[in-house]
Amino acid sequence: MKINYKGFMRERIRKNPITINPVASFFEAQNLIQQKGVRHLPVVDENNRLLGIVTESDIRKAGPSDVDMLRVQEASYLLRKLKVSDFMTPKEKLVTITPDALIEEAAQLMHDHKIGCLPVVEGEKLYGIFTETDAMDHLVDVFGLKQQGTRLTIAIEDKPGTMFGILEIFKKRNVNVISMVSPSFIVEGKRIAAIRIKTEEYEPIVKDLEKAGYSVLSVGKWPGIHIARLKRILVPLDGSECAENVLPKVEELATELKASITLLRVAYAHTFPGADPTEAEVKVVREAEEYLRRIEDRLKAKGFKVDSHLRYGNDAEEILDHAAQNDIDFIAMTTHGRSGVKRFLLGSVAEKLLQHSPKPIFLVRCT
């Protein structure tokens, strides 16, 4: 029996994406992005040949600085005359990929070039589009997160054949492996293997592993994440642009899952040291409330179901408490710094949530 799957882009890309013509107006592009809930609009001609791409960022930057001091009517008139071809990123500047490329090649290109999507072209014609969301979907598949099982984190020697002994123990216990991932970095001279196995009876396996000389660092029961049941997304925000980097992802997820969005801002407990807040403290609260209201209104204008909350105390504790008390299904947030892992080691809020949250956490690196 022949299996056709080769790990190529054809099996994973989003075919027939929403596109736009180069002579379309600025407002047509803006409306398409807002109404369809997409972040990238490939620009094609009447023969479906790729000419460029328009992103949310392009829309924000499209209004030239010259119009800033003009009357609203004049600015609107100029933007109506602005065509997509005037502010799109042309094909010559795009990073593209073919349908027969490997998925990991696509992920590497997106990482290296710090881009959110790859137009997939066959010859000169647009075949599809591969986005960060598609890459995340693939990561979910690679880790087998939709299947119920137990996650073992094991420290192993960085030498050939080390994994063989672990697999022998699984075979002896008649346990299937859901996924096995070992990052390339070294921790205290050891590689770390994250292995998910299809059983809840992990105690005998852990004993066998430790008896064989393997260090089991942690055991986590991860029931399969039923994506269709994730209906409430909690988004912690701290007022920074970095924290808001997660919002485009949240919009995509909320659209796909038909989920509601809960915004949460946490102010430190010392904001109100006494019964009577000072004028400065009141100002802090008002600014936080206005900040949440502004983002809430922006999301509601796009058709999302949104509510927002302001709490006081320790960030991680308040986020976990709010998630537990309000039936939140998962948490979406950004990690600060150039490397999410580096921040985790420094004791970030994200690290505390990963350690203690019973809810799934969706992380986006701040760029």
GULOPA-321977 format. One record per residue (C-alpha): x, y, z. Coordinates in steps of 0.001 Angstrom, whole numbers, always signed. Example, Ala and Ser with C-alpha at 12.3 -4.5 7.8 and 13.67 -1.06 7.14 Angstrom:
// residues 2
> u; v; w
> +12300; -4500; +7800;
> +13670; -1060; +7140;
// end
This chain:
// residues 367
> u; v; w
> +0; +0; +0;
> +1490; +3299; -1117;
> +1234; +6319; +1174;
> +1350; +9609; -692;
> +2178; +11898; +2219;
> +5747; +13250; +1965;
> +5722; +15998; +4582;
> +5365; +18650; +1889;
> +3468; +21916; +2020;
> +666; +20588; -209;
> -817; +18680; +2725;
> -806; +21611; +5157;
> -1242; +24905; +3351;
> -4418; +26943; +3173;
> -5584; +26729; -429;
> -7732; +29356; -2167;
> -6988; +32145; +331;
> -8834; +35470; +266;
> -7083; +37692; -2280;
> -7382; +41219; -3622;
> -6774; +42948; -6959;
> -3980; +45538; -7238;
> -6406; +48243; -8418;
> -8669; +47808; -5375;
> -8825; +50771; -3021;
> -7297; +51203; +413;
> -10741; +50920; +2020;
> -11553; +47686; +143;
> -8384; +46114; +1527;
> -9096; +47447; +5020;
> -12668; +46126; +4978;
> -11593; +42686; +3739;
> -9012; +42325; +6510;
> -11479; +43439; +9187;
> -14554; +41559; +7972;
> -12836; +38285; +7090;
> -10610; +38276; +10171;
> -7411; +37734; +8164;
> -4023; +39394; +8566;
> -2559; +38782; +5105;
> -4086; +39524; +1699;
> -2217; +38165; -1322;
> -2481; +40549; -4269;
> -3132; +38755; -7575;
> -4068; +39693; -11133;
> -6955; +38275; -13168;
> -4857; +35161; -13956;
> -4128; +34486; -10261;
> -488; +35478; -10652;
> +1028; +36695; -7386;
> +1923; +40395; -7494;
> +2448; +41166; -3817;
> +820; +41064; -401;
> -1001; +43457; +1918;
> -906; +43004; +5689;
> -2575; +44636; +8677;
> +660; +46531; +9220;
> +567; +47846; +5653;
> -2975; +49109; +6237;
> -1895; +50963; +9377;
> +1060; +52546; +7595;
> -735; +53285; +4327;
> -1984; +56727; +5335;
> +972; +58982; +4401;
> +2246; +61363; +7065;
> +1348; +64253; +4744;
> -2334; +63814; +5539;
> -1902; +63996; +9314;
> -2555; +67723; +9429;
> -5288; +67749; +6789;
> -8966; +67834; +7493;
> -10646; +64442; +7896;
> -12542; +64882; +4610;
> -9323; +65555; +2693;
> -7542; +62588; +4282;
> -10488; +60315; +3455;
> -10467; +61550; -143;
> -6757; +60789; -534;
> -7141; +57312; +955;
> -10027; +56527; -1416;
> -7697; +57293; -4329;
> -4942; +55096; -2846;
> -4738; +51745; -4649;
> -3504; +48464; -3230;
> -606; +48508; -5686;
> +569; +51774; -4090;
> +1204; +50330; -623;
> +1475; +46536; -1019;
> +4764; +44685; -547;
> +5691; +43703; -4130;
> +6438; +40102; -5057;
> +10131; +40891; -5554;
> +10464; +41628; -1835;
> +8442; +38645; -648;
> +9759; +35376; +698;
> +7778; +32615; -1015;
> +7817; +28835; -1093;
> +6599; +26079; -3402;
> +3963; +23418; -2614;
> +6644; +20710; -2687;
> +8823; +22281; +10;
> +9046; +20609; +3408;
> +6987; +22081; +6224;
> +10077; +22578; +8363;
> +11643; +24614; +5546;
> +8645; +26937; +5699;
> +8918; +27274; +9479;
> +12653; +27993; +9198;
> +12071; +30698; +6576;
> +9394; +32376; +8703;
> +11677; +32269; +11730;
> +14780; +33557; +9933;
> +12996; +36377; +8122;
> +10692; +37237; +11045;
> +7573; +37116; +8873;
> +4030; +36002; +9643;
> +3174; +34222; +6398;
> +4571; +32616; +3270;
> +2747; +32866; -59;
> +2914; +29449; -1715;
> +3479; +29735; -5447;
> +3560; +27260; -8294;
> +5288; +28942; -11190;
> +3969; +32498; -11136;
> +539; +31563; -9778;
> -639; +31649; -6179;
> -1239; +28129; -4888;
> -2057; +29011; -1281;
> -747; +30651; +1871;
> +1041; +29321; +4967;
> +674; +31439; +8115;
> +1913; +31384; +11700;
> -1439; +29863; +12652;
> -872; +27013; +10199;
> +2601; +26511; +11658;
> +1077; +26401; +15155;
> -1510; +23846; +13984;
> +1337; +21709; +12705;
> +3137; +22051; +16037;
> -3; +20856; +17827;
> -10; +17803; +15554;
> +3699; +17144; +16081;
> +3238; +17162; +19869;
> +51; +15078; +19599;
> -1782; +17525; +21852;
> -5221; +16434; +20669;
> -4674; +12941; +22067;
> -5045; +12024; +25713;
> -1881; +10839; +27366;
> +942; +11432; +29854;
> +3958; +13664; +29278;
> +7315; +12509; +30609;
> +10261; +14921; +30683;
> +13470; +12898; +30737;
> +17143; +13922; +30887;
> +19235; +11780; +28530;
> +22879; +11466; +27525;
> +23699; +13265; +24279;
> +25058; +10234; +22449;
> +23801; +7712; +19848;
> +21487; +4943; +21038;
> +20388; +6639; +24264;
> +16755; +6742; +23186;
> +16750; +3027; +22403;
> +16610; +2016; +26069;
> +13606; +4271; +26687;
> +11732; +2780; +23733;
> +12534; -718; +24971;
> +10825; +94; +28284;
> +7746; +1397; +26456;
> +7673; -1782; +24381;
> +7990; -3937; +27491;
> +5012; -2127; +29048;
> +3045; -2316; +25769;
> +2658; +1468; +25609;
> +2367; +3514; +22429;
> +4300; +6743; +21978;
> +2118; +9703; +20932;
> +5009; +12080; +20314;
> +8695; +12429; +21099;
> +10537; +15757; +20954;
> +14111; +16529; +22003;
> +15268; +20160; +21565;
> +18839; +20668; +20382;
> +20029; +22694; +23393;
> +21924; +21089; +26279;
> +21003; +21513; +29960;
> +23779; +20657; +32434;
> +25358; +18353; +29865;
> +22136; +16498; +29100;
> +19547; +16548; +26333;
> +15918; +16903; +27404;
> +13318; +14605; +25862;
> +9613; +15420; +26113;
> +7737; +12207; +25434;
> +3959; +11777; +25459;
> +2732; +8221; +25938;
> -755; +6832; +25483;
> -1467; +5713; +29030;
> -2498; +7115; +32386;
> -694; +4311; +34232;
> +2711; +5948; +34250;
> +4057; +4920; +37687;
> +5494; +1512; +36623;
> +7084; +3118; +33558;
> +8730; +5845; +35630;
> +10134; +3220; +37996;
> +11544; +1229; +35061;
> +13121; +4357; +33567;
> +14753; +5381; +36834;
> +15953; +1823; +37440;
> +17579; +1912; +33995;
> +19424; +5107; +34952;
> +17237; +7719; +33276;
> +16338; +10889; +35172;
> +12596; +11591; +34968;
> +12374; +15326; +35614;
> +8598; +15695; +35574;
> +5351; +13905; +34825;
> +2364; +15751; +33462;
> -1044; +14381; +32668;
> -2212; +16196; +29586;
> -5682; +15161; +28498;
> -6244; +15781; +24826;
> -7139; +19390; +24093;
> -10495; +19316; +22334;
> -10071; +22417; +20220;
> -13763; +22696; +19387;
> -14567; +23030; +23115;
> -12251; +25960; +23746;
> -14796; +28755; +23935;
> -13326; +31339; +26342;
> -9904; +32915; +25811;
> -8242; +34903; +28607;
> -5807; +37582; +27415;
> -3636; +39186; +30150;
> -2413; +42662; +29170;
> -6; +45028; +30916;
> -536; +48158; +28826;
> +2509; +47624; +26615;
> +2634; +47227; +22848;
> +4513; +43989; +23409;
> +1587; +42471; +25305;
> -749; +43422; +22464;
> +1295; +41329; +20003;
> -871; +38375; +20972;
> -4121; +40048; +19873;
> -3906; +39202; +16143;
> -3422; +35540; +17089;
> -6308; +35727; +19524;
> -8523; +37184; +16813;
> -7643; +34289; +14503;
> -8326; +31719; +17223;
> -11575; +33378; +18324;
> -12779; +33437; +14727;
> -11863; +29794; +14119;
> -13262; +28525; +17440;
> -16183; +30965; +17652;
> -14823; +31811; +21096;
> -15300; +34842; +23342;
> -12383; +36979; +24543;
> -11751; +38124; +28125;
> -9211; +40928; +28614;
> -7461; +41167; +31989;
> -5264; +43935; +33363;
> -3578; +43416; +36739;
> -2408; +46377; +38842;
> +65; +45750; +41653;
> -1368; +45542; +45169;
> +707; +48520; +46328;
> -1283; +50737; +43949;
> -3701; +51200; +46865;
> -1641; +51065; +50065;
> -4420; +52626; +52141;
> -8173; +53013; +52270;
> -8088; +56360; +50484;
> -6231; +56247; +47148;
> -4178; +59256; +46146;
> -4896; +61283; +43048;
> -1984; +59576; +41283;
> -3343; +56155; +42180;
> -6790; +57050; +40892;
> -5175; +58231; +37664;
> -3406; +54864; +37275;
> -6732; +53047; +37639;
> -8518; +55331; +35202;
> -5779; +54901; +32620;
> -5924; +51124; +33041;
> -9712; +51141; +32636;
> -9478; +53365; +29562;
> -6807; +51109; +28093;
> -8995; +48034; +28497;
> -12057; +49850; +27169;
> -10156; +50984; +24072;
> -9032; +47460; +23185;
> -12451; +46033; +24053;
> -14174; +48519; +21727;
> -11705; +47758; +18957;
> -12389; +44024; +19178;
> -16154; +44496; +19445;
> -16068; +46644; +16307;
> -14687; +43575; +14516;
> -17601; +41472; +15747;
> -15946; +39634; +18649;
> -17686; +38918; +21935;
> -15482; +40639; +24533;
> -15470; +41521; +28216;
> -12705; +43118; +30287;
> -11642; +43097; +33938;
> -9232; +45030; +36156;
> -7767; +43240; +39183;
> -5180; +44104; +41838;
> -2347; +41989; +43165;
> +361; +39680; +41845;
> +195; +39183; +38075;
> +452; +35395; +37882;
> -1743; +34756; +40926;
> -4507; +37059; +39703;
> -4418; +35583; +36202;
> -4702; +32031; +37557;
> -7452; +33027; +39989;
> -9462; +34807; +37310;
> -9112; +31832; +34935;
> -10321; +29436; +37634;
> -13279; +31555; +38771;
> -14557; +32454; +35319;
> -14505; +29141; +33471;
> -11674; +30173; +31150;
> -10643; +27483; +28635;
> -7135; +28724; +27815;
> -4796; +31681; +28305;
> -3132; +33584; +25454;
> -272; +36007; +26116;
> +3125; +37238; +24954;
> +6536; +36477; +26407;
> +8887; +39443; +26713;
> +12466; +39527; +25502;
> +14307; +38260; +22448;
> +13915; +34669; +23561;
> +10914; +33251; +25332;
> +13053; +30513; +26897;
> +15511; +33061; +28247;
> +12692; +34957; +29929;
> +11319; +31762; +31432;
> +14671; +31105; +33123;
> +14547; +34620; +34557;
> +11241; +33922; +36310;
> +8688; +35661; +34107;
> +4930; +35644; +34576;
> +4740; +33249; +31641;
> +7009; +30781; +33416;
> +4867; +30869; +36573;
> +1740; +30275; +34540;
> +3333; +27360; +32701;
> +4299; +25831; +36043;
> +973; +26262; +37801;
> -1846; +26708; +35305;
> -4213; +23754; +34807;
> -5386; +25538; +31650;
> -3607; +25359; +28276;
> -1423; +28407; +27538;
> -838; +29897; +24092;
> +2383; +31959; +23970;
> +3533; +34473; +21362;
> +7035; +35929; +21505;
> +7222; +39690; +21724;
> +8897; +41117; +18622;
// end
